[in-house]
């Protein structure tokens, strides 16, 4: 059964947090590669003295590398990028799965544009979420690139070994797949049309308000295990009788069990339950407005 109701911007902000962490991982990977290796030579360092710090400043590097043997052997910076790319693809795959489900006839909460879907060569009625399915599938290729380089470097001694030639293909292929997937997901997102009437109906016809009722009983002083039992029995009997939350009145709710007060019937409206969830990070309207403002500020302050 459905769990709890949230507002759509709360769902979007969850993805904001996820992708902001991805951006921070990319920023870390960039910082790892933004060090001047010039002067390291083959492994022992250069025999020709020059000011490496000045060279780094002139070429736009943040700093110089600190050990010539490490420079010759190191491919951590490639792995850092591949891990960041793999995490982004993992999250794109999860988002794609969400929207594949939400756009299906079984859900119908959103509709994908014709430009990112396709028909069937046999079934005339079909509208397939091809773009999202391809993004979901390509996540495996990027994770494969990460895994292949991990396996390549795991047993290498100091310093340079010819095995390291194998770092190019995983890196370039992963970057290509990542960039294409990000571009496609933007096209998909721009094409999405929300269907709030269907999502609202799904909420109103289910018992997503059950936790709100149990918490109201707990606030009244009813032990939560007892509140849990009461609401569970209410839901079970409602399902058996084909009753929806809106079918209960203050009088019938109070008659069901003495612990229910008539005013608790207001919580049978999902919007009333949302309004009780106003701690930072929650889905209540006030908390959500503050979260949206804070997210916009964090985005403005973020430096790649």
C-alpha positions as CSV (number, residue, x, y, z in Angstrom):
1,X,0.0,0.0,0.0
2,X,1.0,3.6,-0.5
3,X,3.0,5.1,2.4
4,X,2.8,8.9,2.9
5,X,1.9,11.9,0.8
6,X,4.6,14.5,-0.1
7,X,4.4,17.6,-2.3
8,X,6.0,17.4,-5.7
9,X,8.7,20.1,-4.9
10,X,9.8,17.9,-2.0
11,X,10.4,15.1,-4.4
12,X,12.3,17.4,-6.7
13,X,14.4,18.7,-3.9
14,X,15.4,15.1,-3.0
15,X,17.0,14.8,-6.4
16,X,18.5,18.3,-6.0
17,X,20.4,17.0,-2.9
18,X,21.5,13.9,-4.8
19,X,22.8,15.7,-7.8
20,X,24.4,18.4,-5.8
21,X,26.5,15.7,-4.0
22,X,27.4,14.4,-7.5
23,X,28.6,17.9,-8.4
24,X,30.7,18.0,-5.3
25,X,32.3,14.7,-6.3
26,X,33.1,16.1,-9.7
27,X,34.6,19.2,-8.1
28,X,36.8,16.9,-5.9
29,X,37.9,15.0,-9.0
30,X,38.8,18.3,-10.8
31,X,40.8,19.4,-7.8
32,X,42.8,16.1,-7.8
33,X,43.7,16.5,-11.5
34,X,44.5,20.3,-11.2
35,X,48.1,19.8,-10.1
36,X,51.1,20.4,-12.4
37,X,53.0,17.2,-13.0
38,X,55.7,18.9,-15.2
39,X,59.1,18.3,-13.7
40,X,58.5,14.7,-12.6
41,X,60.3,13.2,-15.6
42,X,60.1,9.4,-16.0
43,X,60.0,8.8,-12.2
44,X,63.0,10.5,-10.5
45,X,62.3,14.1,-11.4
46,X,63.8,16.6,-13.8
47,X,67.6,17.3,-13.8
48,X,66.9,20.7,-15.3
49,X,66.1,23.2,-12.5
50,X,63.1,25.5,-13.1
51,X,60.4,27.1,-10.9
52,X,57.6,24.6,-10.9
53,X,55.4,26.9,-8.7
54,X,55.7,29.7,-11.2
55,X,55.0,27.3,-14.1
56,X,51.9,26.1,-12.3
57,X,50.6,29.7,-11.8
58,X,51.3,30.5,-15.5
59,X,49.5,27.4,-16.7
60,X,46.5,27.8,-14.4
61,X,47.1,24.9,-12.1
62,X,46.2,25.2,-8.4
63,X,49.4,23.6,-7.2
64,X,52.3,21.3,-8.1
65,X,52.5,17.6,-7.6
66,X,54.7,16.6,-4.6
67,X,56.4,13.4,-5.6
68,X,57.7,12.3,-9.0
69,X,57.3,8.6,-8.4
70,X,53.7,9.1,-7.4
71,X,53.1,11.1,-10.6
72,X,54.4,8.3,-12.8
73,X,52.3,5.6,-11.0
74,X,49.1,7.5,-10.1
75,X,45.8,7.0,-11.8
76,X,43.7,7.9,-8.8
77,X,42.5,11.1,-10.6
78,X,41.0,8.9,-13.4
79,X,39.3,6.7,-10.9
80,X,38.0,9.7,-9.0
81,X,36.4,11.0,-12.2
82,X,35.1,7.5,-13.1
83,X,33.6,7.1,-9.6
84,X,31.9,10.5,-9.8
85,X,30.6,9.6,-13.3
86,X,29.4,6.2,-12.1
87,X,27.5,7.8,-9.2
88,X,25.9,10.3,-11.6
89,X,24.8,7.5,-13.9
90,X,23.5,5.5,-10.9
91,X,21.3,8.4,-9.9
92,X,20.2,9.1,-13.5
93,X,19.3,5.4,-13.7
94,X,17.2,5.7,-10.5
95,X,15.5,8.8,-11.7
96,X,14.8,7.1,-15.1
97,X,13.2,4.2,-13.2
98,X,11.0,6.6,-11.2
99,X,9.7,8.3,-14.3
100,X,9.3,5.1,-16.3
101,X,6.9,3.9,-13.5
102,X,5.3,7.3,-12.9
103,X,4.5,7.7,-16.6
104,X,3.0,4.2,-17.0
105,X,-0.7,3.7,-17.2
106,X,-0.6,2.0,-13.8
107,X,0.5,5.3,-12.3
108,X,-0.1,8.1,-14.8
109,X,1.3,10.8,-12.6
110,X,3.3,12.4,-15.4
111,X,3.5,12.2,-19.2
112,X,6.6,12.1,-21.3
113,X,6.8,14.1,-24.5
114,X,6.5,12.3,-27.9
115,X,10.0,13.4,-28.7
116,X,11.5,11.2,-26.0
117,X,9.3,8.1,-26.5
118,X,8.6,5.7,-29.4
119,X,5.9,3.5,-30.6
120,X,5.9,-0.3,-31.4
121,X,6.3,-1.9,-34.7
122,X,3.4,-4.3,-33.8
123,X,1.3,-2.7,-31.1
124,X,-0.4,0.5,-32.3
125,X,-1.2,1.8,-28.8
126,X,2.3,1.7,-27.4
127,X,4.2,4.7,-26.1
128,X,7.6,3.5,-24.9
129,X,9.9,5.5,-22.6
130,X,12.9,4.7,-24.8
131,X,15.1,7.6,-23.8
132,X,14.8,6.8,-20.1
133,X,15.4,3.1,-20.7
134,X,18.5,3.8,-22.7
135,X,19.8,6.1,-19.9
136,X,19.1,3.3,-17.4
137,X,20.9,0.8,-19.5
138,X,24.0,3.0,-20.1
139,X,24.6,3.2,-16.4
140,X,26.0,-0.3,-16.6
141,X,28.6,0.7,-19.2
142,X,30.0,3.5,-17.0
143,X,30.1,1.3,-14.0
144,X,31.9,-1.2,-16.2
145,X,34.5,1.4,-17.1
146,X,35.1,2.1,-13.4
147,X,35.4,-1.6,-12.6
148,X,37.8,-2.3,-15.4
149,X,40.2,0.3,-14.4
150,X,40.0,-0.7,-10.7
151,X,41.0,-4.2,-11.8
152,X,43.8,-2.9,-14.0
153,X,45.6,-0.8,-11.3
154,X,44.9,-2.9,-8.2
155,X,48.1,-5.0,-8.4
156,X,50.6,-2.6,-10.1
157,X,53.9,-1.9,-8.4
158,X,55.7,1.5,-8.5
159,X,56.0,3.3,-10.9
160,X,54.9,3.4,-14.5
161,X,53.7,0.1,-16.0
162,X,52.5,-0.4,-19.6
163,X,49.2,-1.6,-18.1
164,X,48.4,2.0,-17.6
165,X,47.8,2.5,-21.3
166,X,44.4,0.8,-20.5
167,X,43.2,3.9,-18.6
168,X,42.2,5.8,-21.8
169,X,39.4,3.7,-23.1
170,X,37.4,3.5,-19.8
171,X,37.9,7.2,-19.2
172,X,36.9,8.4,-22.7
173,X,34.0,6.0,-23.0
174,X,32.6,6.9,-19.6
175,X,32.8,10.6,-20.3
176,X,31.1,10.2,-23.6
177,X,28.2,8.1,-22.1
178,X,27.9,10.5,-19.2
179,X,27.7,13.6,-21.3
180,X,25.2,12.0,-23.7
181,X,23.0,10.8,-20.8
182,X,23.0,14.2,-19.1
183,X,22.0,15.9,-22.3
184,X,19.2,13.4,-22.9
185,X,17.9,13.6,-19.3
186,X,17.6,17.4,-19.8
187,X,15.5,16.8,-22.9
188,X,13.3,14.3,-21.1
189,X,12.8,16.6,-18.1
190,X,11.9,19.5,-20.4
191,X,9.3,17.3,-22.0
192,X,7.6,16.1,-18.8
193,X,4.0,17.2,-18.2
194,X,2.7,16.6,-14.7
195,X,-0.8,15.2,-14.2
196,X,-1.6,16.4,-10.6
197,X,-5.3,15.4,-10.9
198,X,-4.3,11.7,-11.2
199,X,-1.7,11.9,-8.4
200,X,-4.1,13.7,-6.1
201,X,-6.8,11.1,-6.7
202,X,-4.3,8.3,-5.9
203,X,-3.5,10.0,-2.6
204,X,-7.1,10.7,-1.7
205,X,-8.3,7.2,-2.4
206,X,-5.6,5.5,-0.4
207,X,-4.7,5.4,3.3
208,X,-1.6,7.6,3.2
209,X,-3.2,9.5,6.1
210,X,-2.8,6.5,8.5
211,X,0.4,7.7,10.0
212,X,-1.0,11.2,10.5
213,X,-3.9,9.6,12.6
214,X,-1.5,7.5,14.6
215,X,0.7,10.4,15.4
216,X,-2.4,12.5,16.4
217,X,-3.4,9.8,18.8
218,X,0.2,9.7,20.2
219,X,0.1,13.5,20.7
220,X,-3.1,13.0,22.6
221,X,-1.3,10.7,25.0
222,X,-2.2,7.3,23.5
223,X,0.8,5.0,23.6
224,X,2.1,4.7,20.0
225,X,1.8,0.9,19.9
226,X,-1.9,1.3,20.8
227,X,-2.3,4.1,18.3
228,X,-0.7,1.9,15.6
229,X,-3.1,-1.0,16.4
230,X,-6.2,1.3,16.3
231,X,-5.3,2.9,13.0
232,X,-4.3,-0.5,11.5
233,X,-7.7,-1.9,12.5
234,X,-9.4,1.2,11.0
235,X,-7.6,0.7,7.7
236,X,-8.2,-3.0,7.6
237,X,-12.0,-2.7,8.2
238,X,-12.1,0.2,5.7
239,X,-10.5,-1.9,3.0
240,X,-12.8,-4.8,3.7
241,X,-15.8,-2.5,3.5
242,X,-14.5,-0.6,0.5
243,X,-14.4,2.7,2.4
244,X,-12.0,5.5,1.6
245,X,-10.8,8.0,4.2
246,X,-13.2,10.6,3.0
247,X,-16.1,8.2,3.8
248,X,-15.5,8.6,7.5
249,X,-17.2,11.4,9.3
250,X,-16.2,12.9,12.7
251,X,-19.1,11.0,14.2
252,X,-18.3,7.6,12.7
253,X,-14.6,8.0,13.5
254,X,-15.3,8.7,17.1
255,X,-17.8,5.8,17.3
256,X,-15.1,3.4,15.9
257,X,-12.9,3.8,19.0
258,X,-13.2,6.2,22.0
259,X,-9.6,7.3,21.5
260,X,-10.5,9.0,18.3
261,X,-11.8,12.5,18.9
262,X,-14.2,14.1,16.3
263,X,-11.6,16.8,15.3
264,X,-9.2,14.1,14.2
265,X,-11.4,13.5,11.2
266,X,-9.7,16.6,9.7
267,X,-6.6,14.5,9.3
268,X,-8.4,12.2,6.8
269,X,-7.6,15.0,4.3
270,X,-4.0,14.5,3.2
271,X,-3.4,18.2,3.1
272,X,-4.0,18.5,6.8
273,X,-1.3,15.9,7.5
274,X,1.1,17.7,5.3
275,X,0.7,20.8,7.3
276,X,1.9,19.0,10.5
277,X,5.3,18.2,9.0
278,X,7.1,21.5,9.3
279,X,10.5,20.5,10.7
280,X,13.5,21.4,8.5
281,X,13.8,18.9,5.7
282,X,10.1,17.8,5.9
283,X,7.4,18.2,3.3
284,X,5.2,20.7,5.0
285,X,4.4,23.8,3.0
286,X,6.4,26.2,5.2
287,X,9.3,23.9,5.6
288,X,9.3,23.3,1.9
289,X,9.3,27.0,1.0
290,X,12.3,27.5,3.2
291,X,14.0,24.5,1.7
292,X,13.4,25.8,-1.8
293,X,14.9,29.2,-0.9
294,X,17.9,27.6,0.7
295,X,18.5,25.3,-2.3
296,X,18.5,28.3,-4.6
297,X,21.0,30.1,-2.4
298,X,23.3,27.0,-2.3
299,X,23.1,26.7,-6.0
300,X,24.1,30.3,-6.5
301,X,27.0,29.8,-4.1
302,X,28.2,26.6,-5.6
303,X,31.5,26.9,-7.4
304,X,32.6,24.0,-9.8
